[in-house]
Amino acid sequence: MQLGIIFLFFHALLHPIGAAINCRSFRAAEEAVGSGIAGSSPGFSQSTESSTYTLQGTVVNSVTGEPIRGALVQIYTNTQRSVLTGADGRFQLEKIAAGTYFAAARKPGFFSEQDLAPQRPPQQYVRVGQDAPTAVLKLIPEGIIYGRISGESGEGIEGIPVRLLFRSVQNGELSWQEARGAQTNEEGEFRLAELRPGTYYLFMGPGQTPVVLPPRPSELGAKGYAAVFYPGVADLSSAAPIQITPGKHVEIMYSLPLHPLFRVSGSVGGAPAGAPVNLQFINAVGQGISANMRFDQRTEEFQTGWLPAGSYTLKASAREEQAGPAFNSRNAPQTYSASRSVDLSSNVSGVHLSLVPGITIPVSVSVETTRPQMGSEGEGSAVIARIGRGGQNNPPANVFLIMKEGLLSHMQYSAGYVGDPENKTLAVANVPPGIYAVRINPNGPYYVQSARSGMTDLLRQEIAIAPGASVQPIEIVMRDDFANLHGKVSFDEQNTQAMVIALPDQSRRRQLQGIGMSNPTNPGFGFSLAPGSYKVIAFDRIDGLEYLNPEVVQKYLSKARDITLAPGESASVDLELVHVQE
């Protein structure tokens, strides 16, 4: 049973709102202004008169109310009409039939409401006709974080990396993202613009080169600039959040102290003969850093450059230059890998990494079809196709193994066919040791009934791969006998939409089935789900909502409806709209 979310979009929203140009294509849009850019109607406007009228309006800053010069305005009639605002923020478009139309405004340094909440219906409509009011389109100003990083002497430090991290909710799950990055200039100054409203964390450093060197390379005494979170702490949990609201500018002035720098040395074993070894240091955030690594292929020994104190992951990898006897032209060469944690507070020597070959995990997929097949006799008889060896051009499902590495990065390996064309096998090849979540996306009208590796239920558990150990094949069963759920949502006067979510019991690792929407004009909804038990909720919005987090969604469950669906069953449920708390 998978997570099922279906949004039934307004007929009015099925048309290309995304045709409005973003800032990257702003120059091309300017060149097209005046000629009328061809486009399709959003289907929301309704002409009620045969006469044409002039649309007049103004684009303003949503925070200050000031007019915005040079904004690109697009009106979606039966064609897409475009114009730039003048110095007073005004625009004018002539010969438009009476009706109500969706309007979009764009300007570098600003966001539209649709930019900030793409899952919500657009809010900016204009009316054209006799006695129509002047249109007012609002743009939300960007946030900016700027400042200066100096050394202990007060002089600006050039070349210090500055990054912004923020939390983002995607498909109901919380993850960390990197919003923007820059380096300080020769005066130590930096500027991070185009920031959406939200909470950010500033990450500074490390410096690329030592500032103070010891008398001899073998001695202590090197100093440089370490990586820190603002206001000078080593870990994200102690960092100070920076709140950005529309149009807010935040200045950060910070003095980086010098810290001792250290080296790491050791050896790498197990690489195939003649294969180059790649070494990488990963910081606590999950980013690779420059370690000025030196590796002697003959002795298999390595030494890093100068590094600031901190927690790191040292990774080594190698790959066979040519496929070995067990491989053929359809297989990638065997890869080898190793990793270990390094807590650096002094020089560290004698670190040894032993490379081990990546593991190939066979994948088999059974597709159980209950619908009548072409050329079959009778109706409703089950047809089982077991996929995994030979004959298939495309896998019946996309299978991914995903392992997180720090806050910002992850490793992902996908299943594909290996072997010669006559005897190819579906498998995930060259998987390094680690703990992986499994994601399965069916290619076709199917749901994942089960996914196992030995005794491990991959819909609920992660798969652990130990160095040198064998892993049981991944066995997937998919079916097409969906259940159908329909019903309606009770709206209040303040709301214009509802997101209907069906949360499966006792699982957070099921794949997303779909996305849709209901509205007061058409409060009914209907969608297909994998058979099973669900809690069904109608939210007024889900952007920013961790609906896959049991602790977050717990407070809304009192208004959820419990339902259990059998294969092929149809059921109906009425829902009360739930308001998401800020």
C-alpha positions as CSV (number, residue, x, y, z in Angstrom):
1,M,0.0,0.0,0.0
2,Q,1.4,3.3,-1.0
3,L,0.8,6.9,0.0
4,G,-2.0,8.2,-2.3
5,I,-2.4,11.9,-2.8
6,I,-4.6,13.1,-5.6
7,F,-5.2,16.7,-6.5
8,L,-8.2,17.3,-8.8
9,F,-7.1,20.6,-10.5
10,F,-9.7,23.3,-11.4
11,H,-10.5,23.3,-15.0
12,A,-9.3,26.9,-14.9
13,L,-5.8,25.8,-13.7
14,L,-5.2,23.2,-16.3
15,H,-3.6,25.7,-18.6
16,P,0.0,26.9,-18.7
17,I,0.3,29.3,-15.8
18,G,4.0,28.3,-16.0
19,A,4.2,30.0,-19.4
20,A,4.9,33.2,-17.5
21,I,8.5,34.0,-17.9
22,N,10.9,33.8,-14.9
23,C,13.9,36.1,-14.4
24,R,16.3,34.0,-16.3
25,S,14.2,34.5,-19.5
26,F,13.5,38.1,-18.7
27,R,15.7,39.5,-21.5
28,A,14.0,37.3,-24.1
29,A,10.6,38.4,-22.8
30,E,11.6,42.1,-23.1
31,E,12.4,41.6,-26.8
32,A,9.0,40.0,-27.4
33,V,7.1,42.9,-25.7
34,G,4.8,44.8,-28.0
35,S,4.4,42.1,-30.6
36,G,2.1,39.9,-28.5
37,I,3.6,36.5,-27.6
38,A,1.5,33.6,-28.9
39,G,0.2,31.4,-26.1
40,S,-2.9,29.4,-25.1
41,S,-5.6,30.7,-22.9
42,P,-5.7,29.5,-19.3
43,G,-9.4,28.8,-19.8
44,F,-10.4,30.9,-16.8
45,S,-11.4,34.1,-18.6
46,Q,-14.9,34.3,-19.9
47,S,-15.8,37.0,-22.5
48,T,-19.3,38.3,-22.0
49,E,-19.3,41.2,-24.6
50,S,-18.3,41.5,-28.2
51,S,-16.7,44.9,-27.7
52,T,-13.1,45.4,-26.8
53,Y,-11.6,47.4,-24.0
54,T,-8.3,48.9,-22.7
55,L,-6.8,47.2,-19.6
56,Q,-5.0,49.7,-17.4
57,G,-3.1,48.7,-14.3
58,T,-0.2,49.2,-11.9
59,V,2.5,46.8,-10.6
60,V,3.5,47.6,-7.0
61,N,5.8,46.4,-4.3
62,S,3.7,44.3,-1.9
63,V,5.5,45.6,1.1
64,T,6.0,49.3,0.4
65,G,3.2,49.9,-2.1
66,E,5.7,51.7,-4.3
67,P,5.3,51.3,-8.1
68,I,7.7,49.0,-9.9
69,R,9.3,50.2,-13.1
70,G,10.2,47.8,-15.9
71,A,8.1,44.9,-14.7
72,L,6.9,42.4,-17.4
73,V,3.1,42.0,-17.3
74,Q,1.5,39.1,-19.1
75,I,-2.3,38.7,-19.6
76,Y,-3.7,35.4,-20.8
77,T,-6.6,35.9,-23.1
78,N,-7.0,33.8,-26.3
79,T,-3.4,34.8,-26.9
80,Q,-0.7,35.8,-24.5
81,R,-0.3,39.6,-24.3
82,S,2.8,41.2,-22.8
83,V,3.9,44.7,-21.9
84,L,6.5,46.5,-19.7
85,T,5.5,48.9,-16.9
86,G,6.7,52.5,-17.2
87,A,8.5,54.7,-14.6
88,D,5.3,55.1,-12.6
89,G,4.7,51.3,-12.6
90,R,1.7,51.6,-14.9
91,F,0.9,49.4,-17.9
92,Q,-1.8,49.4,-20.6
93,L,-3.1,46.8,-23.1
94,E,-5.7,47.6,-25.7
95,K,-8.3,45.7,-27.6
96,I,-9.1,43.0,-25.1
97,A,-12.6,41.4,-25.0
98,A,-14.6,41.8,-21.8
99,G,-14.0,39.1,-19.2
100,T,-11.8,37.9,-16.3
101,Y,-8.2,36.9,-17.0
102,F,-5.2,35.5,-15.2
103,A,-2.4,38.1,-15.0
104,A,1.2,37.6,-14.2
105,A,4.0,40.1,-13.4
106,R,7.7,39.4,-13.4
107,K,10.7,41.5,-12.4
108,P,14.3,40.5,-11.3
109,G,14.5,41.0,-7.6
110,F,10.9,40.2,-7.0
111,F,8.7,37.1,-6.6
112,S,5.0,36.5,-7.6
113,E,2.6,34.7,-5.2
114,Q,2.7,31.8,-7.6
115,D,6.5,31.6,-7.3
116,L,6.4,31.3,-3.6
117,A,3.4,28.9,-3.4
118,P,3.2,27.0,-6.7
119,Q,0.8,24.4,-5.2
120,R,-1.8,27.1,-4.5
121,P,-4.1,28.4,-7.2
122,P,-3.0,31.8,-8.7
123,Q,-4.4,34.8,-6.9
124,Q,-3.9,37.6,-9.5
125,Y,-6.9,38.0,-11.9
126,V,-8.0,41.2,-13.7
127,R,-11.4,42.2,-15.0
128,V,-11.8,43.8,-18.3
129,G,-14.9,45.6,-19.4
130,Q,-17.0,48.7,-18.9
131,D,-16.4,50.3,-15.5
132,A,-13.8,47.7,-14.7
133,P,-11.4,49.0,-11.9
134,T,-7.7,49.7,-12.5
135,A,-5.8,46.4,-12.1
136,V,-3.2,46.3,-9.3
137,L,-0.6,43.5,-9.5
138,K,1.6,42.9,-6.5
139,L,5.2,41.6,-6.5
140,I,7.0,40.4,-3.4
141,P,10.5,41.9,-3.0
142,E,13.5,39.5,-2.5
143,G,15.4,39.2,0.7
144,I,19.1,39.9,0.9
145,I,21.8,38.8,3.3
146,Y,25.1,40.8,2.9
147,G,28.1,41.7,5.0
148,R,31.8,41.4,5.6
149,I,34.1,38.8,7.0
150,S,37.3,40.1,8.5
151,G,40.3,38.6,10.2
152,E,41.6,39.3,13.7
153,S,43.4,42.5,12.4
154,G,40.1,43.8,11.1
155,E,41.1,43.5,7.4
156,G,38.7,41.8,5.1
157,I,39.4,38.2,4.1
158,E,39.2,37.4,0.4
159,G,38.0,34.0,-0.9
160,I,36.1,32.8,2.1
161,P,33.1,30.5,0.9
162,V,29.8,31.7,2.2
163,R,26.7,29.4,1.9
164,L,23.1,29.5,3.1
165,L,21.2,26.4,4.2
166,F,17.5,26.2,4.8
167,R,14.9,23.5,5.6
168,S,12.5,22.6,2.8
169,V,9.4,20.3,2.8
170,Q,9.1,18.3,-0.4
171,N,6.4,15.7,-0.9
172,G,5.6,15.8,2.9
173,E,9.2,15.2,4.1
174,L,11.7,17.6,5.6
175,S,15.1,18.0,3.9
176,W,18.0,20.5,4.0
177,Q,18.8,22.5,0.9
178,E,21.6,24.9,-0.1
179,A,19.9,28.2,-1.2
180,R,22.8,30.3,-2.3
181,G,26.5,30.5,-2.3
182,A,29.2,33.1,-2.8
183,Q,32.8,34.0,-1.9
184,T,34.1,37.1,-0.2
185,N,35.8,39.7,-2.5
186,E,39.1,41.3,-1.9
187,E,37.4,43.5,0.8
188,G,35.9,40.5,2.5
189,E,32.4,41.5,1.4
190,F,29.7,39.1,0.2
191,R,26.1,39.5,-1.0
192,L,23.4,36.8,-1.2
193,A,20.3,38.0,-3.0
194,E,17.1,36.5,-4.5
195,L,16.1,35.0,-1.1
196,R,12.6,33.8,-0.6
197,P,10.9,34.4,2.8
198,G,12.1,31.8,5.3
199,T,14.6,30.8,7.9
200,Y,18.3,30.5,6.8
201,Y,21.6,29.4,8.4
202,L,24.9,30.9,7.3
203,F,27.9,28.7,6.8
204,M,31.3,30.3,6.4
205,G,34.6,28.9,5.4
206,P,36.9,27.1,5.5
207,G,39.8,29.2,4.1
208,Q,41.5,27.6,1.1
209,T,45.1,28.1,2.2
210,P,46.9,28.4,5.6
211,V,47.6,32.0,6.7
212,V,50.5,31.0,9.1
213,L,52.9,28.1,8.2
214,P,55.2,26.2,10.6
215,P,59.0,26.6,10.2
216,R,59.1,23.0,8.7
217,P,56.3,21.0,7.1
218,S,56.7,18.2,9.6
219,E,56.1,20.6,12.6
220,L,53.0,22.1,14.1
221,G,52.2,25.7,13.9
222,A,50.0,26.1,10.8
223,K,46.9,28.3,11.2
224,G,44.0,29.2,9.0
225,Y,40.3,29.9,8.9
226,A,38.0,27.0,9.9
227,A,34.4,26.4,8.7
228,V,31.8,27.7,11.2
229,F,28.1,28.4,11.3
230,Y,27.0,32.0,12.2
231,P,27.6,33.2,14.9
232,G,30.8,31.1,15.2
233,V,29.7,27.7,16.2
234,A,30.8,24.3,14.9
235,D,27.5,22.6,14.4
236,L,24.1,23.5,12.9
237,S,22.2,22.7,16.1
238,S,23.8,25.7,17.8
239,A,23.6,28.1,14.8
240,A,21.6,31.3,14.9
241,P,18.6,31.3,12.5
242,I,18.3,34.3,10.2
243,Q,14.7,35.2,9.5
244,I,14.0,36.6,6.0
245,T,10.7,38.3,5.4
246,P,9.7,40.0,2.0
247,G,12.1,42.8,1.3
248,K,14.2,42.3,4.4
249,H,17.9,43.0,4.2
250,V,20.2,41.5,6.9
251,E,23.7,42.6,7.4
252,I,26.3,40.2,8.9
253,M,29.6,41.5,10.1
254,Y,31.8,38.7,11.5
255,S,35.5,38.3,12.5
256,L,37.0,34.9,11.8
257,P,39.7,33.9,14.3
258,L,42.7,31.8,13.3
259,H,42.6,28.2,14.3
260,P,45.3,25.5,14.2
261,L,45.4,23.4,11.0
262,F,46.3,19.7,10.9
263,R,47.2,17.0,8.4
264,V,45.9,13.4,7.9
265,S,48.1,10.7,6.4
266,G,47.7,7.0,5.8
267,S,47.3,4.4,3.1
268,V,44.8,2.8,0.8
269,G,44.8,-0.9,0.0
270,G,42.7,-3.2,-2.2
271,A,42.8,-1.2,-5.4
272,P,42.9,-3.1,-8.7
273,A,46.3,-3.1,-10.4
274,G,46.9,0.1,-12.3
275,A,43.6,1.7,-11.2
276,P,43.9,5.3,-10.0
277,V,42.6,5.9,-6.5
278,N,40.3,8.9,-5.8
279,L,40.4,10.4,-2.3
280,Q,37.8,12.9,-1.0
281,F,37.1,14.6,2.3
282,I,33.4,15.3,3.2
283,N,32.6,17.9,5.9
284,A,29.8,17.6,8.4
285,V,27.3,19.3,6.1
286,G,27.9,16.7,3.4
287,Q,30.0,18.9,1.1
288,G,33.3,17.8,-0.5
289,I,36.2,20.1,0.5
290,S,39.6,20.8,-1.0
291,A,42.1,18.9,1.0
292,N,45.1,19.2,-1.4
293,M,45.4,15.5,-1.3
294,R,48.7,13.8,-2.4
295,F,48.6,10.0,-3.2
296,D,51.6,7.9,-4.1
297,Q,50.3,5.2,-6.5
298,R,53.4,3.0,-5.9
299,T,53.4,3.0,-2.1
300,E,49.6,3.5,-1.8
301,E,50.2,6.2,0.8
302,F,48.5,9.6,1.0
303,Q,48.8,12.8,2.9
304,T,46.3,15.7,3.0
305,G,47.1,19.4,2.9
306,W,46.3,21.6,5.9
307,L,42.8,21.1,7.3
308,P,40.9,22.9,10.2
309,A,39.7,20.8,13.1
310,G,36.4,19.1,12.7
311,S,34.5,16.0,11.9
312,Y,35.0,14.6,8.4
313,T,34.3,11.5,6.3
314,L,37.3,10.3,4.3
315,K,36.2,8.4,1.2
316,A,38.4,6.4,-1.3
317,S,37.3,4.8,-4.5
318,A,38.8,3.1,-7.6
319,R,37.5,1.5,-10.7
320,E,38.8,-1.2,-13.0
321,E,40.0,0.2,-16.2
322,Q,38.8,-2.8,-18.2
323,A,35.9,-5.1,-17.4
324,G,37.1,-8.3,-15.9
325,P,36.2,-11.8,-17.0
326,A,32.8,-11.7,-15.2
327,F,31.8,-8.6,-17.2
328,N,30.9,-7.9,-20.8
329,S,30.2,-4.9,-22.9
330,R,26.9,-4.2,-21.3
331,N,28.4,-3.9,-17.8
332,A,30.2,-1.1,-16.2
333,P,33.6,-2.0,-14.8
334,Q,33.7,-3.1,-11.2
335,T,34.1,-0.3,-8.7
336,Y,35.7,-0.4,-5.3
337,S,35.1,1.9,-2.3
338,A,35.9,2.5,1.4
339,S,35.1,5.2,3.9
340,R,35.7,6.1,7.5
341,S,35.1,9.0,9.9
342,V,38.0,11.2,11.0
343,D,37.7,13.5,14.0
344,L,40.5,16.0,13.5
345,S,41.9,17.8,16.6
346,S,45.5,17.1,16.0
347,N,47.7,15.5,13.2
348,V,46.4,12.1,12.4
349,S,48.6,9.4,10.9
350,G,48.2,5.7,10.1
351,V,44.7,5.9,8.7
352,H,44.1,2.9,6.5
353,L,41.3,2.3,4.0
354,S,40.7,-1.1,2.6
355,L,38.8,-0.9,-0.7
356,V,36.0,-3.5,-1.2
357,P,34.2,-4.2,-4.4
358,G,30.7,-2.9,-4.8
359,I,27.9,-5.4,-4.6
360,T,25.5,-6.2,-7.4
361,I,21.9,-6.9,-6.2
362,P,19.6,-8.8,-8.5
363,V,16.1,-7.4,-8.9
364,S,13.0,-9.4,-9.9
365,V,9.6,-7.8,-10.6
366,S,6.3,-9.8,-10.7
367,V,3.5,-7.8,-12.4
368,E,0.1,-9.4,-11.5
369,T,-2.5,-8.1,-13.9
370,T,-6.2,-8.6,-13.1
371,R,-7.6,-6.7,-16.0
372,P,-8.4,-8.4,-19.3
373,Q,-5.4,-8.6,-21.6
374,M,-5.3,-8.3,-25.4
375,G,-6.1,-11.7,-26.8
376,S,-7.1,-13.2,-23.5
377,E,-10.2,-15.4,-23.1
378,G,-12.6,-14.3,-20.5
379,E,-12.4,-11.3,-18.1
380,G,-10.8,-10.8,-14.8
381,S,-8.3,-13.7,-14.9
382,A,-4.9,-12.9,-13.4
383,V,-1.9,-12.7,-15.6
384,I,1.5,-12.8,-13.9
385,A,4.6,-11.6,-15.7
386,R,7.8,-12.2,-13.9
387,I,10.4,-9.7,-15.0
388,G,14.0,-9.9,-14.3
389,R,15.7,-11.8,-17.1
390,G,15.7,-11.2,-20.8
391,G,13.2,-9.8,-23.3
392,Q,12.4,-6.5,-21.7
393,N,13.6,-3.2,-23.2
394,N,12.5,-1.0,-20.3
395,P,12.3,-2.0,-16.6
396,P,8.7,-2.3,-15.3
397,A,9.6,-0.1,-12.4
398,N,12.4,2.3,-11.6
399,V,14.2,1.0,-8.5
400,F,16.5,3.3,-6.5
401,L,18.8,2.7,-3.5
402,I,19.4,6.0,-1.6
403,M,21.9,6.7,1.2
404,K,22.1,10.0,2.9
405,E,25.6,11.6,3.4
406,G,25.3,14.6,5.8
407,L,22.6,17.2,5.5
408,L,22.9,18.1,1.8
409,S,24.1,15.1,-0.1
410,H,23.1,11.5,-0.8
411,M,24.2,8.6,-2.9
412,Q,21.7,7.0,-5.3
413,Y,22.0,3.8,-7.3
414,S,19.4,2.7,-9.8
415,A,18.5,-0.7,-11.2
416,G,19.2,-1.4,-14.8
417,Y,19.8,-4.4,-17.2
418,V,23.1,-6.1,-17.1
419,G,24.4,-9.0,-19.2
420,D,24.3,-9.7,-22.9
421,P,21.1,-8.9,-24.8
422,E,20.0,-12.5,-24.9
423,N,20.4,-13.1,-21.2
424,K,20.2,-9.7,-19.5
425,T,19.2,-9.4,-15.9
426,L,17.7,-6.6,-13.9
427,A,20.1,-5.5,-11.1
428,V,21.5,-2.7,-9.0
429,A,25.2,-2.8,-9.8
430,N,28.3,-1.6,-7.9
431,V,26.5,-0.6,-4.6
432,P,29.0,0.4,-1.8
433,P,28.5,-0.7,1.8
434,G,26.0,1.3,3.7
435,I,22.4,1.6,4.8
436,Y,19.9,2.4,2.0
437,A,16.3,3.4,1.7
438,V,14.6,1.8,-1.3
439,R,12.3,3.8,-3.6
440,I,10.2,2.1,-6.3
441,N,8.3,4.0,-9.1
442,P,6.1,1.7,-11.2
443,N,6.3,2.3,-15.0
444,G,2.6,1.8,-15.8
445,P,-0.8,1.6,-14.1
446,Y,0.4,-0.5,-11.1
447,Y,1.0,-0.2,-7.4
448,V,3.7,-1.9,-5.4
449,Q,2.1,-4.6,-3.3
450,S,5.3,-5.8,-1.7
451,A,9.0,-5.4,-1.9
452,R,11.4,-7.6,0.0
453,S,15.1,-8.6,0.3
454,G,15.1,-11.8,2.2
455,M,13.3,-11.0,5.5
456,T,13.5,-7.3,5.1
457,D,10.3,-5.5,4.1
458,L,11.6,-2.7,1.9
459,L,8.4,-0.7,2.1
460,R,9.0,-0.2,5.8
461,Q,12.7,-0.9,6.4
462,E,16.0,0.1,5.1
463,I,18.4,-2.4,3.5
464,A,21.9,-2.8,5.1
465,I,24.8,-3.7,3.0
466,A,27.9,-4.8,4.9
467,P,31.4,-4.9,3.3
468,G,32.0,-8.2,1.5
469,A,28.6,-9.6,2.5
470,S,26.1,-11.0,0.0
471,V,22.6,-9.4,-0.2
472,Q,19.4,-11.3,-1.0
473,P,17.7,-10.3,-4.3
474,I,15.2,-7.5,-4.3
475,E,11.8,-9.1,-5.1
476,I,9.0,-6.7,-6.0
477,V,5.3,-7.6,-6.7
478,M,3.1,-5.0,-8.5
479,R,-0.6,-5.2,-9.2
480,D,-3.2,-3.2,-11.1
481,D,-6.4,-3.9,-9.0
482,F,-6.5,-0.4,-7.4
483,A,-9.3,0.6,-5.1
484,N,-11.3,3.8,-5.8
485,L,-12.1,6.5,-3.2
486,H,-14.4,9.4,-3.8
487,G,-16.3,11.9,-1.8
488,K,-16.7,15.6,-1.1
489,V,-15.2,18.3,1.1
490,S,-17.2,20.8,3.2
491,F,-15.8,24.3,2.7
492,D,-16.1,27.4,4.7
493,E,-16.4,31.0,3.3
494,Q,-12.7,31.7,3.7
495,N,-11.2,28.9,1.6
496,T,-11.0,28.3,-2.1
497,Q,-9.2,24.9,-2.3
498,A,-8.6,21.6,-0.5
499,M,-5.8,19.1,-0.7
500,V,-7.1,15.6,0.0
501,I,-4.5,13.2,1.4
502,A,-4.7,9.5,2.2
503,L,-2.1,8.5,4.7
504,P,-1.4,4.7,4.8
505,D,-1.1,3.0,8.2
506,Q,2.3,2.2,9.8
507,S,4.5,3.3,7.0
508,R,6.5,6.4,5.9
509,R,8.4,4.8,3.0
510,R,5.6,4.3,0.5
511,Q,5.8,6.0,-2.9
512,L,3.7,8.9,-3.9
513,Q,0.8,8.0,-6.2
514,G,-0.5,11.3,-7.3
515,I,-1.4,15.0,-6.6
516,G,-4.7,16.9,-7.0
517,M,-7.1,19.5,-5.7
518,S,-10.8,20.2,-4.8
519,N,-12.6,23.5,-4.6
520,P,-16.0,25.0,-3.4
521,T,-17.4,25.1,-7.0
522,N,-16.6,21.4,-7.4
523,P,-16.2,20.0,-3.9
524,G,-16.1,16.4,-5.0
525,F,-12.9,14.4,-5.4
526,G,-12.0,10.9,-6.5
527,F,-8.8,9.0,-7.0
528,S,-7.4,5.5,-7.0
529,L,-5.4,3.9,-4.2
530,A,-3.5,0.7,-3.5
531,P,-5.7,-1.5,-1.3
532,G,-5.2,-1.0,2.4
533,S,-6.1,1.1,5.5
534,Y,-5.8,4.9,5.3
535,K,-6.5,8.1,7.3
536,V,-8.0,10.6,4.8
537,I,-7.7,14.3,5.5
538,A,-8.6,17.4,3.5
539,F,-6.1,20.2,4.2
540,D,-6.6,23.8,3.1
541,R,-2.9,23.7,1.9
542,I,0.1,21.3,2.2
543,D,3.0,23.6,1.1
544,G,5.4,23.5,4.0
545,L,3.5,20.7,5.8
546,E,5.4,17.6,6.9
547,Y,2.4,15.3,6.4
548,L,4.7,12.2,6.4
549,N,5.9,13.1,9.9
550,P,3.7,11.4,12.4
551,E,4.4,14.0,15.1
552,V,3.4,16.9,12.8
553,V,0.2,15.3,11.4
554,Q,-0.9,13.9,14.8
555,K,-2.7,17.1,15.8
556,Y,-4.9,17.0,12.7
557,L,-6.0,13.3,13.0
558,S,-9.1,14.1,15.0
559,K,-10.7,15.3,11.7
560,A,-9.4,12.4,9.6
561,R,-11.6,9.6,8.4
562,D,-10.4,6.0,8.7
563,I,-11.1,3.8,5.7
564,T,-10.0,0.3,4.6
565,L,-10.1,-0.5,0.9
566,A,-10.1,-4.0,-0.6
567,P,-8.7,-4.7,-4.1
568,G,-11.1,-3.3,-6.7
569,E,-13.4,-1.8,-4.1
570,S,-15.1,1.7,-4.4
571,A,-15.9,3.7,-1.3
572,S,-17.1,7.2,-0.5
573,V,-16.2,9.5,2.3
574,D,-17.2,13.1,3.3
575,L,-14.5,15.3,4.8
576,E,-14.4,18.5,6.8
577,L,-11.7,21.0,5.7
578,V,-8.7,21.2,8.1
579,H,-6.8,24.4,8.5
580,V,-3.1,24.0,8.6
581,Q,-1.5,25.9,11.5
582,E,1.4,28.2,10.8
